[in-house]
Amino acid sequence: MPILPKCPSCSSEYTYEDGEMFVCPECAHEWPQSAAESREADRVVRDAFGNLLNDGDSVTVIKDLKIKGSSAVVKVGTKVRNIRIISGDHDIDCRIDGIGAVQLKSEFLKKA
């Protein structure tokens, strides 16, 4: 099943396809599929030092990060392999050994 984009108007996750358009059932906003694809392709994510990050890159954490809702802490110097770029406030999706799947902000990472 394909992952559908969030609504650009209200950020609802409950969008659906209707022919060549995406539709949001919450705010009734409609937009063409080609616009959503080009917006995702134009997304540029950079680390704390301005280096371009891509899917599959390895990064290093530059600051101790407390995991919300847990007592775990990601320590400075932790290397994270095989990141995935996502949209949203936390723009990196990854798995950290000993902690599990987390989402991180690119401003706290350095490309390895």
Sequence and secondary structure as in RCSB ss.txt:
>XXXX:A:sequence
MPILPKCPSCSSEYTYEDGEMFVCPECAHEWPQSAAESREADRVVRDAFGNLLNDGDSVTVIKDLKIKGSSAVVK
VGTKVRNIRIISGDHDIDCRIDGIGAVQLKSEFLKKA
>XXXX:A:secstr
       TTT  S  EEETTEEE TTT  EEEHHHHHHHHHT  EE TTS EE TT  EEE S EE TTSS EE 
TT EE S EE SSSS EEEEETTTEEEEE GGGEEE 
